[in-house]
Amino acid sequence: MGHVPARVSSPTFIGRAAELAALDAALARAADGRSTAVLVGGDAGMGKSRLVAEFEQRARATGAEVLVGECIELAEGELPYGPIVAALRPLVGLAEAGPLESLHPSARVALGRLWPELADFGGEAQPTEFGQGQLFEAVHRLLAAMAAERPVVLVVEDLHWADRSTRDLLTFLIRNSRGERILFVASYRTDEVHRRHPLHSFVYELERSGRAERVTLEPFDEAELHDQLAGILGEEP
């Protein structure tokens, strides 16, 4: 019986030069005050997460604040706003030392709907008094406050599992972020998104509005596949 490698991925990043260049260019535009979004699509196993992880490292090396949230497939559906809550928790955790301090008290109270720990920061939270629009605007202002200090990259992975509230909030943030230094990156499985899938219209409408560009991962060519196998095996295949 031949040796079976324990590693199932290459330790080095292979290929995807054009896709990585598109993400780098989008970050440069965002850092220049032109907020934008990139939708990274590809079939399952095509390397979306590896590409996004590589880009996250590059973005952090430029000094950007990188916030990451992941949609999770649950039996009862994704938790409302789940990936956004997870991604922005580092900003909320900064409390008085961070961007929260610059927000109006009413915005901080509205954010208490997503982060109950903010109830003691700026007054008692009364969620029933705040509508969805006020909540969305408060989240936008929190991101904008951080982006005033340095560029922000908000990453949401596996968006095909997102619930409607997450898609609606992302749409609001992308459409209303104009002059801020914010880059939105969302990955999704193209083989999961059929024409009746709710994410299909989300992607189409954002592209049509000019507020987002799509990057689609294709299979490796022969040379890239050779390099990938060599990295996994630790020797020439």
N, C-alpha and C positions, 0 to 999 in steps of 0.2 A: 504494500500500500504506500502510495506516495505521500510526501509531507503536505499537510494542509495548513496554510498560513493562518495564524490567529487573527491577523489584521485583515479587515474587509474593506478598508479604504486606504487611499494613498496618503502617506505622511506629507507629501508636497502637493501644492495646488496645481492642477493640470488644466491647461487651456483656458477657455472662457475669457480670452483677452478682450474681445469686443464688448461682451456683456459687462465686464468689470470697468472698461473704459466708459461705458454709458453711465454707470453708477458714479464713477469719479467725476464725470462732467456735470452730472446732476448735483452732486455735492458742491462743486465749485460755484454753480449758479446760486444754490441756496446760500452759500457763505457770502455771496455778493449781494444778498438781500432779495433774491428772486426765488421765493418758496416754490417748490415743485414736488411731484410725486412720481415714483417709479413702481410699476406693477410687474413683478417677476413671476412669469408663468412657465410651466413645464410639467410634463407627465411625472408620475410618481417615480422616484429613484433617479431623476435626471440631474440631481446635484444642486437644487435650489438652495437648500440649507447651507451647503458647503460654500456656495458663491456668496450668499448673504453674510455668513460668518467671516469670510475673507475680507469682504468690504467693511464689516464692522471694525475689524482690526485697523484697516487703512484709515477709516474715518476717525477713530480714536487717536491715531498717530498724528492727525492734523490738528488735534485739540478740540474736536467736536464732542458734544455730549451725546452719547448713544444710548437710547432707551429701547428696550426690547420686550415685546409681549408675544405670547403664543396662543393661538386658538386651539382648543382641545376638543376632540370628539367625545361627547357625553351621550348617554342613553336618552336623557331628557333634553338634549340640546345644549349649546354653549351658554355659560353664565352671562347675563347681561353685562356688557362693557368689560368682560373679563380680561381680555388682553390689554386694553387701555389702562385699566386699574393696575395691572401688574407692571406695565411699562413705565408708568408715571410715578410709581411708588417711591423711587429714589428722590424725586423732586419734593414729594410730600414729606418724606423723611427728613429733609433739610430743615423743615419748620422755620423758625424765625431767622435762621442764618441764610435762608435761600430765597427763591423768587416769590414764595408765598407772602413774604413780608410786604411786597410792593402791591399786592392785590387789595382791592376794596374789600372791607369786611363782609359785604353781602356776597361777593364772589367766593370768599373762603367758606362762608356758611353753605353756599350752594354745593361746593365741592364735598361737603360732609355727606352728601348722598352716596358718593363713591368711596370716600375714605372717612369712616366714622370717627377716627382718631382726631380729625380736624374740628370736632365739636367744641373742644376746649381752646381752639385757636381762633379768636376773633368772634366769640359769641356762641350761643347755643344753636345747634342746627335744628331746623324745623323743616324737614324735607317736603312736607305737604304744601308748603308755601311757594315752592320753586318748580316751574315747569321745565320741560325738556330743553327749550330754547335757552333759558337762563343757565342751565347746567352745561350745555354745549359751549356757551359763550365763556363761562368760567374756566372750562378746560382749555379753551383756546388762549385765554389771557394768561393762564399758568405757563403754557408752552411759549408764548410770546415773551413773557418775563424772563424765562431762561434764555431764549434766543437773543435777548438784548445783551446778555453777558458773553455768550459764545454760540456758534452754530449748533443746532439740535438735529439729530437724526432719530426719527421715530420709526421703529421696525415692528411690523405685525406679521407673524408667520402663520402659514396654513389658514389663510383668510377664507377658504372654501368652507370651513367649519364655523365661521363667525355667525352670530345671531344678528337679527335685524338692527337691534340697538347699536351694536358695534359698527355695522356698516353705515348706519345713519350718522353716527358721531364722526367717523372717518371722513365721510363725504362732506360734512359741515366744516371740519378742520381743514381739509384740502382746499375747498372752495373759498374759504374765508382767510386763508393765510396767503397774503400777497407780498407785502414788503418785509415780512419777517425772515430770519435766517433759519428756515426749517425745511428739512427734507423728509418726506414720508416714503417708506419702502414697505411694500406688502407683497408677500409671496403666496402663490396658490397653485393648486394642481389643475392643469388644463383638462386632464382626462376626467375630472370630477364635475367640471362646469359645462353642462349641456345647456341648450338654448332656454330651457325652462328653469334652470337653476337661478336663484336670486342674485348670485354674484355676476351672472352674465350681463345683466343690465347695469350693474354697478360699474363694471369695467368699461362697458360700451359708453355709458354716459360721461364718465370721467375723461376718457380719451376724446370724445366728441367735444367736450367743453374746452379742451386744450390745457387742462390742469394736470394731466398725467400722461406719461408715456409708458408703453409696454415693452418689456424685454422678455423674449421667449427663448428658453433653452432648447436647443436641438441636440440629438445624439452626437457623441464624439466622432470625429473622423478617424481614419485608420491610424495615423501617427499619434493622435491624442489617446486613443484606446491602448496602443502599445505602451505609451508612457504610464498610463493609469495602471495597467497590469504589472509593469515593472515595479512601480511603487508599492503595490499591494504584496507582490511576491518577494520583493527584496532582491530580485535578480532579473535578468533578461528573460522574458517569456519565450 
